């Protein structure tokens, strides 16, 4: 039963990844169809992420009062609605209407499932699960590429919504598997601290800034990688440009597979440090390839590999780093902080690249990599001062 539930959770992580890379993959074609500038992708992405922030901030109370299985089922249903809405959008403003369920469905499920896994499974399991997020995020740009080749961009969203609906059906069928685990989880969460108390705990605020930095760089890659190749490399077809959105996700998936194999031996701290070093190497490769799209593609895959262990590592550390009483709120705050980075920084980059040029993208990623590393190291030092047993 436990292994079956874990298999369902793996599938849930696939569903988390499916919607995230579609906008970046389809936007080089979509913005022309809507007759809007390339930078307008940032406004849609910001709306999706803003709704996710609200959902993530509500998650600590939801986790205490609502079964995780219901949070998952309702959240996936909302993303199905959002994806279908995008597929039927015939004007730019319609994207904002459907960005509301699209984004709201992501925050609570992400926080709830990450808290559940961090509290009940090893770091190895957490990395493998986030690898499956990468599976979903790699699949959808290729769905979009196939849609652009054989139909139009709308079908990319529609076909992805059908996959989400199938995963939702599996989750509903698996409801009985959650019951026993949910009971023990509710007992563990019964004395959880609120958001205000958690913000005062040592190391929490600096971790939130670090997570903001990580997700700002990650989300910029998600949204703008295809546009980077379209704007800096000549002679590439629109199908190839769309498929390049999967480079960063393929790297994330590979990085998390490797991390899952070694995380129990190295531990979260060492693994994250090594990952950030690999990310830095990837940024250097992109900077070294102004005209060579193959080397740039290798660079983005390497950036993704380096990013791979950072997100799951920070999430998995929460119960041990802050204490179990703070972990649910800490993870909810981490999700909200992450989506603040996701909301605003791709939009800021959209404006910046329109003024300076999209060639600046690797420098932008480097800036947020340094924020991620610096504040995470600061949080480790602050948490060493936490009284034992808190």
C-alpha positions in Angstrom: 0.0 0.0 0.0 2.8 2.4 0.9 4.6 1.8 -2.3 1.4 2.3 -4.3 0.8 5.6 -2.6 4.4 6.7 -3.4 3.8 5.8 -7.0 0.7 8.1 -7.0 2.8 10.9 -5.5 5.4 10.4 -8.3 2.5 10.9 -10.8 1.4 14.0 -8.9 4.8 15.5 -9.3 4.6 14.8 -13.1 1.3 16.8 -13.0 3.1 19.7 -11.2 5.6 19.9 -14.0 3.3 19.7 -17.0 1.8 23.2 -17.0 5.0 25.1 -16.0 6.9 25.0 -19.3 4.1 25.4 -21.8 4.0 29.2 -21.8 7.7 29.5 -22.5 7.6 26.9 -25.2 4.6 28.4 -27.0 5.2 32.1 -26.5 7.4 32.8 -29.5 4.4 31.7 -31.6 1.6 32.8 -29.3 2.6 36.5 -29.0 2.6 36.8 -32.8 -0.9 35.2 -32.9 -2.2 37.7 -30.3 -0.4 40.6 -31.8 1.5 41.6 -28.6 5.2 42.2 -27.9 7.4 39.4 -26.8 7.8 40.9 -23.3 4.0 40.5 -22.6 4.7 36.9 -21.6 5.9 38.3 -18.3 2.5 39.7 -17.4 0.8 36.3 -18.0 3.5 34.5 -16.0 3.2 37.1 -13.2 -0.6 36.5 -12.9 -0.2 32.8 -12.8 2.5 33.1 -10.1 0.6 35.7 -8.1 -2.3 33.3 -7.7 0.1 30.6 -6.7 1.5 32.9 -4.0 -2.0 33.3 -2.5 -2.6 29.6 -2.7 0.8 28.8 -1.0 0.1 31.3 1.8 -3.2 29.6 2.5 -1.6 26.1 2.5 -0.5 25.9 6.2 -4.1 26.2 7.4 -5.3 24.0 4.6 -2.8 21.3 5.5 -4.1 21.3 9.1 -7.8 21.3 8.2 -8.1 19.5 4.9 -6.8 16.0 3.8 -3.9 16.2 1.4 -5.8 14.0 -1.1 -8.5 16.7 -1.4 -6.0 19.5 -1.8 -4.3 17.5 -4.6 -7.6 16.6 -6.4 -9.1 20.1 -6.3 -5.7 21.7 -7.3 -5.3 19.4 -10.3 -8.9 20.1 -11.3 -8.1 23.8 -11.3 -5.0 23.4 -13.5 -7.1 21.3 -16.0 -9.6 24.2 -16.2 -6.8 26.7 -16.7 -5.1 24.7 -19.4 -8.4 24.2 -21.3 -9.1 27.9 -20.9 -5.8 28.8 -22.5 -6.5 26.4 -25.4 -9.7 28.3 -26.2 -8.3 31.8 -25.7 -8.6 33.8 -28.9 -7.4 37.2 -27.4 -4.6 38.1 -25.1 -6.8 39.3 -22.3 -8.5 35.9 -22.1 -5.2 34.4 -20.9 -5.5 36.5 -17.7 -8.9 35.0 -16.9 -7.7 31.5 -17.1 -4.4 32.3 -15.4 -6.4 32.5 -12.1 -7.3 28.8 -11.8 -4.0 27.9 -13.6 -1.9 29.5 -10.9 -4.2 28.9 -7.9 -4.1 25.1 -8.5 -0.3 25.0 -8.2 0.5 26.6 -4.8 -1.4 24.6 -2.3 -0.7 21.2 -3.9 3.0 22.0 -4.1 3.3 23.0 -0.4 1.0 20.2 0.8 2.8 17.4 -1.0 6.3 18.8 -0.3 5.4 19.0 3.4 4.0 15.5 3.3 7.1 14.0 1.6 9.6 16.1 3.7 7.9 14.8 6.9 7.7 11.1 5.9 10.4 10.3 3.4 14.2 10.6 2.9 16.1 13.2 0.9 16.6 10.6 -1.8 12.9 10.1 -2.3 12.4 13.9 -2.3 15.0 14.3 -5.1 13.5 11.4 -7.2 10.0 13.0 -6.7 11.2 16.3 -8.0 12.9 14.5 -10.9 9.4 13.5 -11.9 8.4 17.2 -11.8 11.1 17.4 -14.5 9.5 14.6 -16.4 6.3 16.5 -16.7 8.1 19.7 -17.5 10.1 18.0 -20.3 7.0 16.4 -21.8 4.9 19.5 -22.3 7.4 21.6 -24.4 7.6 18.6 -26.7 3.8 18.4 -26.8 3.8 22.1 -27.7 6.4 21.5 -30.4 4.3 18.7 -31.9 1.2 20.9 -31.8 3.1 23.7 -33.6 4.2 21.2 -36.3 0.9 19.4 -36.9 -1.8 21.8 -35.6 -1.4 25.1 -33.7 -0.4 26.3 -30.3 -3.9 26.0 -28.8 -3.7 22.2 -29.2 -0.5 22.1 -27.1 -2.5 23.3 -24.1 -5.5 21.1 -24.9 -3.5 17.9 -25.2 -1.7 18.7 -21.9 -5.0 19.2 -20.2 -6.1 15.7 -21.2 -2.9 14.3 -19.6 -3.7 16.3 -16.4 -7.3 14.9 -16.4 -5.9 11.3 -16.6 -3.6 12.0 -13.6 -6.6 13.5 -11.7 -8.5 10.2 -12.3 -5.7 8.2 -10.9 -5.6 10.4 -7.8 -9.3 10.0 -7.2 -9.1 6.2 -7.6 -6.2 6.2 -5.0 -8.1 8.1 -2.3 -8.3 5.0 0.0 -4.5 4.8 0.1 -4.2 8.1 1.8 -6.4 7.5 4.8 -4.0 5.8 7.3 -1.1 8.1 6.5 -3.4 11.2 6.7 -4.4 10.3 10.3 -0.8 10.1 11.6 0.1 13.3 9.6 -2.6 15.3 11.2 -1.3 14.2 14.7 2.2 15.5 13.7 0.8 18.8 12.5 -1.6 19.4 15.5 0.9 21.8 17.2 2.2 23.6 14.2 3.2 27.2 14.5 1.6 29.9 12.4 3.2 32.1 9.7 4.0 35.1 12.0 5.8 32.8 14.6 7.6 31.0 11.9 9.0 34.2 10.3 10.7 35.0 13.6 12.5 31.6 13.8 16.3 31.7 13.1 17.2 31.2 9.5 13.7 31.4 8.0 13.9 34.8 6.5 17.3 34.3 4.9 16.1 31.0 3.5 13.1 32.7 2.0 15.4 35.3 0.3 17.6 32.4 -1.0 14.6 30.5 -2.3 13.4 33.7 -4.0 16.8 34.0 -5.7 16.7 30.4 -6.9 13.2 30.5 -8.3 13.8 33.9 -10.0 16.6 32.3 -12.0 14.7 29.0 -12.6 11.5 30.8 -13.7 13.5 33.0 -16.0 14.9 30.0 -17.7 11.5 28.3 -17.9 9.9 31.3 -19.7 12.7 32.7 -21.8 15.0 29.9 -22.9 13.2 29.4 -26.2 13.1 33.2 -26.8 16.9 33.3 -26.0 17.6 30.9 -28.8 15.2 32.7 -31.1 16.8 36.0 -30.4 20.5 35.0 -30.4 20.8 32.0 -32.8 19.9 32.4 -36.5 18.4 29.8 -38.8 16.5 27.7 -36.2 12.9 26.6 -37.0 10.1 27.5 -34.7 9.6 23.8 -33.8 13.2 23.5 -32.7 13.1 26.8 -30.8 10.0 25.6 -28.9 11.6 22.2 -28.1 14.6 24.1 -26.5 12.3 25.1 -23.7 12.8 21.5 -22.5 16.6 21.9 -22.1 16.4 23.3 -18.6 13.8 20.8 -17.6 15.8 17.9 -19.0 18.8 19.2 -16.9 16.6 19.4 -13.8 15.5 15.8 -14.3 19.0 14.5 -14.8 20.3 16.5 -11.8 17.6 15.1 -9.6 18.2 11.5 -10.7 21.8 11.8 -9.7 20.9 13.7 -6.5 18.5 10.9 -5.6 21.2 8.4 -5.9 23.7 10.2 -3.7 21.7 12.5 -1.4 21.5 10.1 1.6 25.3 9.9 1.6 26.2 13.6 0.9 23.3 15.2 2.7 21.3 18.2 1.6 23.8 21.0 2.3 26.7 19.5 0.4 24.5 18.5 -2.5 23.1 22.0 -2.8 26.5 23.5 -2.8 27.8 21.2 -5.5 24.6 21.8 -7.5 25.2 25.6 -7.5 28.8 25.0 -8.6 27.5 23.0 -11.6 24.9 25.7 -12.4 27.8 28.2 -12.5 29.7 26.1 -15.0 26.5 25.9 -17.2 26.2 29.7 -17.1 29.9 30.0 -18.2 29.1 27.7 -21.2 26.2 29.8 -22.3 28.3 33.0 -22.0 31.1 31.3 -24.1 28.7 30.4 -27.0 27.3 33.7 -28.5 26.9 32.0 -32.0 27.1 28.3 -31.2 23.6 27.0 -30.4 24.8 23.5 -29.6 27.2 24.7 -26.9 24.5 27.0 -25.6 22.1 24.1 -25.4 24.7 22.1 -23.4 25.0 25.1 -21.2 21.3 25.2 -20.4 21.2 21.5 -19.7 24.1 22.0 -17.3 22.4 24.9 -15.6 19.4 22.6 -15.1 21.5 19.8 -13.7 23.0 22.2 -11.2 19.6 23.6 -10.2 18.3 20.0 -9.8 19.1 19.4 -6.1 18.5 23.0 -4.9 14.7 23.1 -4.7 14.1 19.6 -3.2 17.1 20.0 -0.9 15.8 23.3 0.6 12.3 21.8 1.0 13.5 18.5 2.5 15.7 20.4 5.1 12.8 22.3 6.6 11.6 19.9 9.3 15.2 19.2 10.6 16.4 22.8 10.0 13.5 24.7 11.6 11.8 22.0 13.7 8.7 20.0 13.0 6.4 22.6 14.6 7.6 25.2 12.1 8.0 23.0 9.0 4.4 23.3 7.6 4.4 27.1 7.7 8.1 27.3 6.7 7.4 25.2 3.6 4.3 27.3 2.8 6.3 30.5 3.2 9.1 29.0 1.0 6.6 28.3 -1.7 5.2 31.9 -1.4 8.7 33.3 -1.5 9.6 31.1 -4.5 6.6 32.3 -6.4 7.3 36.0 -5.6 10.5 35.3 -7.6 8.6 33.5 -10.2 6.0 36.3 -10.5 8.1 39.3 -10.8 11.6 38.4 -12.1 10.7 36.9 -15.5 8.5 40.0 -16.1 11.5 42.2 -15.1 13.7 40.3 -17.4 11.1 40.7 -20.2 11.4 44.5 -19.9 15.2 44.4 -19.5 15.7 42.2 -22.6 13.5 44.5 -24.6 15.8 47.5 -23.7 19.2 45.8 -23.6 18.8 42.6 -25.6 18.0 39.0 -24.7 21.8 38.2 -24.8 21.9 39.5 -21.2 20.0 36.4 -20.0 23.0 34.4 -18.6 24.2 37.4 -16.6 20.7 37.8 -15.1 20.7 34.1 -14.1 24.2 34.5 -12.6 23.0 37.4 -10.4 20.2 35.3 -8.8 22.5 32.3 -8.4 24.7 34.4 -6.2 21.7 35.5 -4.1 20.6 31.9 -3.8 24.0 30.8 -2.6 24.8 33.7 -0.3 21.6 33.8 1.7 21.4 30.0 2.0 24.8 29.9 3.6 23.7 32.7 5.9 20.6 30.7 6.9 22.8 27.7 7.8 24.8 29.9 10.3 21.7 31.4 11.8 20.1 28.0 12.3 23.1 26.8 14.3 21.9 29.2 17.0 18.5 27.6 17.2 17.9 26.1 20.7 17.9 22.3 20.8 14.4 20.7 20.8 12.7 23.7 19.2 
